[in-house]
């Protein structure tokens, strides 16, 4: 028995040497980095500053977009005014052409009337001369003396009087017609002159409308250029914000992993102390098994760290699985136009599959992911919850909540995995919680 007791004592001493306080490094891995509070607070301050700058640029961009919208309305108004001026000009040109044709016709009629009068005057002169030469002028003595009888003389007198009167009446009518046609000609020329003035005014209005339209378009183009620059500046600062937020999250993740390491180390130290106590008291049996812990990557911080590690990768519809990004697939529509089938990346639900791979296996459909865990009201959402967007037609988008009003998402074709403010338009009333 003494020998046996001595053997147990040696064994206990060996356990103390192997598992005691001085030998913890043999069982526990080296400690992960433990960022200081100063490092974390400094990175938070940097992120807050970038967030403030993004907010300022967002406000500027919103105002610029409102101004651009107003300029677009002005362009459309000026375009319609130019169209109106064009129609008015065409109408004025048609009216001027018609008035000119009317004036030409009136002048032709007046000229014809003048020619008819001249001819009638010539005929009257010829008649008078012939009557005088033949002695048949109205009232001439030879016209009466050459008659065979008093009755014949009376008839000849009436005939000559009628012929002379008709010619004189015809001349009067022609002169009256000439006066009317001259008046008509004058009115037509006046109408043509007014129509020409209206045409000139319409042409000037068209030129002014065209000039105003060009100025409006130039102003719109200038504003659009400013908006593009603002959008670029905002995008650049957003990228800096995402990097700063990722740094914060990375430091917080390191802190969490360090605390997890401390807790694990404490459990191991406690177990070794227990084993040493059992050895020194002569207890037998196998060492107690190590307390079970969750699978690798099962903590909220591990999930978030996995998602954050993919910031900047392209959106690819149908892309992403538990192992990482994959090639997108064809959708016969928008994704194909962006060439998603040629990109290696994630879609929104694919990013969630990868992030939660250490927790559970998620289906590659945001609608099923919505019902994959415990649903909590948005007012109670917390870091690590999934947020969803949709409506009566179903769920169409999912993102991972980071806390502080921020989320990480694979947004849409043409964009990249990013951190963004939570959008509340169209958001579903519940978040889905898979951890805790």
C-alpha positions in Angstrom: 0.0 0.0 0.0 2.8 2.6 0.8 4.2 1.9 -2.6 0.8 2.4 -4.2 0.3 5.6 -2.2 3.6 6.8 -3.4 2.7 6.0 -7.0 -0.5 8.0 -6.6 1.5 10.9 -5.2 3.9 10.8 -8.1 0.9 10.7 -10.5 -0.7 13.6 -8.7 2.6 15.6 -8.9 2.8 14.8 -12.6 -0.8 16.1 -13.1 0.1 19.2 -11.2 3.1 19.8 -13.4 1.1 19.1 -16.6 -2.1 20.8 -15.7 -1.2 23.4 -13.1 -1.1 27.1 -13.5 2.4 27.0 -15.0 1.4 24.6 -17.7 -1.8 26.1 -19.2 0.0 27.0 -22.4 0.2 23.3 -23.3 -3.6 23.0 -23.6 -4.8 26.5 -24.5 -3.9 28.2 -27.8 -2.0 31.5 -27.7 -4.3 34.4 -26.8 -5.8 36.3 -29.8 -5.1 40.1 -30.1 -6.9 42.1 -27.5 -7.4 45.7 -28.8 -7.4 48.4 -26.1 -10.4 50.5 -25.2 -8.5 53.5 -26.7 -8.2 51.6 -30.0 -11.8 50.7 -30.1 -13.0 54.2 -29.1 -10.7 55.9 -31.6 -12.0 53.7 -34.4 -15.6 54.4 -33.3 -14.8 58.2 -33.4 -13.4 57.8 -36.9 -16.4 55.9 -38.0 -18.8 58.5 -36.4 -16.9 61.3 -38.2 -17.2 59.5 -41.5 -20.9 58.8 -40.8 -21.4 62.5 -40.2 -19.7 63.4 -43.4 -21.8 60.8 -45.3 -24.9 62.4 -43.7 -23.8 65.9 -44.8 -23.1 64.7 -48.4 -26.4 62.8 -48.4 -28.2 66.0 -47.6 -26.3 67.9 -50.2 -27.0 65.2 -52.8 -30.7 65.2 -51.8 -30.8 69.0 -52.4 -28.9 68.7 -55.6 -31.3 65.9 -56.8 -34.3 68.1 -56.0 -32.7 70.9 -58.0 -32.0 68.6 -60.8 -35.6 67.4 -60.8 -36.7 71.1 -60.9 -34.4 71.7 -63.8 -35.7 68.7 -65.6 -39.2 70.1 -65.2 -38.0 73.4 -66.6 -36.4 71.6 -69.5 -39.7 69.8 -70.2 -41.6 73.1 -70.0 -39.1 74.8 -72.3 -39.4 71.9 -74.7 -43.2 72.3 -74.8 -42.8 76.0 -75.3 -40.5 75.4 -78.2 -43.0 73.0 -79.6 -45.7 75.6 -79.3 -43.5 78.2 -81.0 -42.9 75.8 -83.8 -46.6 75.1 -84.3 -47.3 78.9 -84.1 -44.6 79.6 -86.6 -45.9 77.0 -89.0 -49.4 78.4 -88.7 -48.1 82.0 -89.3 -46.1 80.8 -92.3 -49.2 79.1 -93.7 -51.3 82.2 -93.0 -48.7 84.5 -94.6 -48.5 82.2 -97.7 -52.3 82.2 -98.0 -52.5 86.0 -97.5 -49.8 86.5 -100.2 -51.7 84.3 -102.6 -54.9 86.2 -101.9 -53.1 89.5 -102.5 -51.7 88.2 -105.8 -55.2 87.1 -106.8 -56.7 90.5 -105.9 -53.9 92.3 -107.8 -54.6 90.1 -110.8 -58.4 90.9 -110.6 -57.7 94.6 -110.2 -55.3 94.6 -113.2 -57.9 92.8 -115.2 -60.5 95.3 -114.2 -58.2 98.1 -115.2 -57.6 96.5 -118.6 -61.3 96.0 -119.2 -62.0 99.7 -118.4 -59.3 100.8 -120.8 -60.7 98.6 -123.5 -64.3 99.9 -122.9 -63.0 103.4 -123.1 -61.3 102.7 -126.3 -64.4 101.1 -127.7 -66.5 104.1 -126.6 -64.1 106.4 -128.3 -64.2 104.3 -131.5 -68.0 104.3 -131.4 -68.2 108.0 -130.9 -65.7 108.7 -133.7 -67.4 106.3 -136.1 -70.8 107.8 -135.3 -69.4 111.3 -135.9 -67.8 110.3 -139.2 -71.0 108.6 -140.4 -73.2 111.3 -139.1 -74.9 109.0 -136.7 -73.7 110.6 -133.5 -76.5 110.9 -131.1 -78.3 114.2 -131.7 -76.5 114.9 -135.1 -78.6 116.3 -137.9 -77.5 113.8 -140.5 -78.8 110.9 -138.4 -82.3 112.4 -138.7 -82.2 113.7 -142.3 -81.2 110.3 -143.6 -84.3 108.6 -142.2 -87.1 107.5 -144.6 -89.9 108.6 -142.4 -90.6 110.3 -139.1 -91.2 106.9 -137.6 -87.8 105.7 -138.9 -86.2 108.8 -137.7 -87.6 108.3 -134.2 -86.5 104.7 -134.0 -83.0 105.7 -135.2 -82.8 108.3 -132.5 -83.9 105.8 -129.8 -81.4 103.2 -131.0 -78.5 105.6 -131.0 -79.4 106.8 -127.6 -79.7 103.3 -126.2 -76.3 102.2 -127.7 -74.6 105.3 -126.4 -76.3 104.9 -123.0 -75.4 101.2 -122.7 -71.8 101.9 -123.4 -71.7 104.7 -120.9 -73.5 102.5 -118.3 -71.1 99.6 -118.9 -68.2 102.0 -118.5 -69.6 103.1 -115.1 -70.0 99.5 -114.0 -66.5 98.7 -115.0 -65.2 101.7 -113.1 -67.2 100.6 -110.0 -65.8 97.1 -110.3 -62.3 98.5 -110.6 -62.8 100.5 -107.4 -64.0 97.3 -105.6 -61.2 95.2 -106.9 -58.7 97.9 -105.9 -60.1 98.0 -102.4 -59.9 94.2 -102.3 -56.3 94.4 -103.5 -55.4 97.0 -100.9 -57.1 94.8 -98.1 -55.3 91.7 -99.4 -52.0 93.5 -99.4 -52.6 94.8 -95.9 -53.6 91.2 -94.7 -50.4 89.9 -96.3 -48.4 92.6 -94.5 -50.0 91.7 -91.2 -49.4 88.0 -91.8 -45.8 88.7 -92.6 -45.4 90.6 -89.3 -47.0 87.7 -87.4 -44.7 85.3 -89.2 -41.7 87.4 -88.2 -42.9 87.5 -84.6 -43.5 83.8 -84.6 -40.1 83.2 -86.0 -38.5 85.4 -83.3 -40.6 83.6 -80.6 -39.4 80.2 -82.0 -35.8 81.5 -81.8 -36.3 82.7 -78.2 -37.9 79.4 -77.2 -35.1 77.4 -78.7 -32.6 79.6 -76.9 -34.4 79.1 -73.6 -34.6 75.4 -74.2 -30.9 75.2 -74.9 -30.2 77.2 -71.7 -32.4 75.0 -69.7 -30.7 71.9 -71.1 -27.3 73.4 -70.3 -28.3 74.1 -66.8 -29.6 70.6 -66.4 -26.4 69.1 -67.8 -24.3 71.3 -65.4 -26.4 70.2 -62.4 -26.2 66.6 -63.5 -22.4 66.9 -63.6 -22.4 68.4 -60.1 -24.7 65.6 -59.0 -22.4 63.0 -60.5 -19.4 64.5 -58.6 -21.4 64.7 -55.4 -22.4 61.1 -55.8 -18.8 60.1 -56.4 -17.7 62.1 -53.3 -20.5 60.4 -51.3 -19.5 57.0 -52.6 -15.9 57.6 -51.7 -16.7 58.7 -48.2 -19.2 55.8 -47.8 -16.3 53.4 -48.7 -14.2 55.1 -46.1 -17.2 54.8 -43.7 -17.6 51.1 -44.5 -13.8 50.6 -43.9 -14.0 52.5 -40.6 -17.1 50.5 -39.5 -15.4 47.3 -40.5 -12.4 48.3 -38.4 -14.7 48.9 -35.5 -16.4 45.6 -36.0 -13.1 43.9 -36.5 -11.7 45.3 -33.2 -14.9 44.5 -31.4 -14.7 41.0 -32.9 -11.1 40.7 -31.7 -12.2 41.8 -28.2 -15.0 39.2 -28.3 -12.7 36.5 -29.4 -10.2 37.4 -26.7 -13.0 37.3 -24.1 -14.1 33.9 -25.5 -10.5 32.8 -25.2 -10.3 34.0 -21.6 -13.5 32.2 -20.8 -12.2 29.0 -22.4 -8.9 29.3 -20.7 -10.7 29.8 -17.4 -12.7 26.6 -18.0 -9.5 24.7 -18.8 -7.8 26.0 -15.7 -10.7 25.1 -13.6 -10.8 21.6 -15.1 -7.1 21.1 -14.5 -7.4 22.3 -11.0 -10.2 19.8 -10.5 -8.2 17.0 -12.0 -5.2 17.9 -9.8 -7.5 17.9 -6.8 -8.8 14.5 -7.7 -5.2 13.2 -8.2 -4.0 14.5 -4.9 -7.0 13.0 -3.1 -6.4 9.6 -4.7 -9.6 9.7 -6.8 -9.7 7.6 -9.9 -11.6 7.5 -13.1 -11.2 9.3 -16.4 -10.8 13.0 -16.5 -14.0 14.8 -17.0 -14.7 15.7 -20.6 -14.3 19.2 -21.7 -17.5 21.2 -21.6 -19.1 21.2 -25.0 -19.0 24.5 -26.8 -20.7 25.7 -30.0 -19.4 24.9 -33.4 -16.7 27.2 -34.9 -18.2 30.4 -36.0 -21.4 30.0 -34.0 -21.2 33.3 -32.1 -22.8 36.5 -33.3 -19.5 38.2 -33.7 -18.2 35.2 -35.8 -21.2 35.5 -38.1 -20.7 39.2 -38.5 -17.0 38.8 -39.0 -17.6 36.3 -41.8 -20.0 38.7 -43.5 -17.7 41.7 -43.1 -14.8 39.7 -44.7 -16.7 39.8 -48.0 -17.2 43.6 -48.3 -16.4 44.7 -51.8 -17.1 41.5 -53.5 -19.5 41.8 -56.5 -23.2 41.1 -56.4 -23.9 37.9 -58.4 -27.5 36.7 -58.6 -27.6 33.1 -57.4 -24.1 33.3 -56.1 -22.7 32.3 -52.7 -22.8 29.2 -50.5 -21.5 28.1 -47.1 -17.9 28.0 -48.5 -17.8 31.4 -50.0 -18.6 33.3 -53.2 -19.6 31.4 -56.3 -20.4 32.2 -59.9 -23.8 33.8 -60.5 -26.5 32.2 -62.7 -28.7 33.5 -65.5 -32.1 35.0 -64.7 -33.2 35.9 -68.2 -33.5 39.6 -67.2 -31.7 42.2 -65.2 -29.0 40.0 -63.8 -28.1 38.8 -67.3 -27.8 42.4 -68.5 -25.2 43.1 -65.7 -23.4 39.9 -66.6 -23.9 38.3 -63.2 -23.4 34.8 -64.7 -19.8 35.8 -65.3 -19.1 37.2 -61.8 -17.9 35.5 -58.7 -19.8 36.8 -55.7 -23.0 36.7 -53.6 -26.6 37.6 -53.9 -28.4 38.7 -50.7 -29.5 35.3 -49.5 -26.2 33.7 -50.5 -24.3 36.1 -48.2 -26.5 35.0 -45.3 -25.8 31.3 -46.1 -22.1 32.1 -45.8 -22.3 34.2 -42.7 -24.4 31.7 -40.8 -22.6 28.6 -42.1 -21.2 27.9 -38.6 -24.7 28.1 -37.0 -27.1 26.4 -39.4 -27.7 25.5 -43.1 -29.9 28.1 -44.7 -31.8 27.7 -48.0 -30.8 29.9 -50.9 -34.1 31.9 -50.8 -34.8 34.9 -48.7 -38.4 33.9 -48.2 -37.5 30.7 -46.5 -34.7 32.4 -44.6 -37.4 34.7 -43.1 -39.0 31.7 -41.4 -35.8 30.0 -40.5 -35.5 31.3 -37.0 -37.3 33.2 -34.2 -39.1 36.3 -35.4 -38.8 39.4 -33.2 -40.4 42.8 -33.7 -38.2 45.4 -35.4 -38.3 47.5 -32.2 -36.4 44.6 -30.5 -33.9 43.8 -33.3 -30.3 43.5 -32.3 -26.9 42.9 -33.7 -26.8 39.6 -35.7 -30.5 39.5 -36.7 -31.5 39.2 -40.3 -33.7 42.0 -41.8 -36.1 41.4 -44.7 -37.9 43.5 -47.3 -40.9 42.5 -49.3 -44.7 42.8 -49.5 -47.8 40.9 -50.6 -45.8 39.4 -53.5 -43.3 37.9 -51.1 -39.8 38.5 -49.7 -37.3 40.0 -52.1 -34.2 41.0 -50.0 -32.3 40.2 -46.8 -29.5 41.8 -44.9 -27.6 41.3 -41.7 -28.1 43.9 -38.9 -24.9 45.2 -37.4 -26.4 47.5 -34.8 -26.4 51.3 -34.7 -28.8 51.5 -37.6 -26.3 49.8 -39.9 -26.5 46.6 -41.9 -24.4 44.6 -44.3 -25.9 43.4 -47.6 -25.4 42.2 -51.1 -27.6 44.9 -52.6 -28.3 44.3 -56.3 -26.8 43.6 -59.7 -24.1 46.1 -60.6 -23.2 46.8 -56.9 -21.0 45.2 -54.3 -21.3 43.8 -50.8 -21.5 46.8 -48.5 -22.4 48.3 -45.2 -25.4 50.7 -45.5 -27.9 52.4 -43.2 -31.0 50.3 -42.6 -33.7 51.2 -45.1 -37.2 51.2 -43.6 -39.2 51.6 -46.7 -40.8 48.2 -47.5 -39.0 46.5 -44.6 -40.9 43.5 -43.1 -42.2 44.0 -39.5 -40.1 41.3 -38.0 -36.4 40.4 -37.9 -35.3 36.8 -37.8 -33.0 35.7 -35.0 -30.9 32.6 -35.3 -28.6 33.1 -32.3 -29.7 33.9 -28.7 
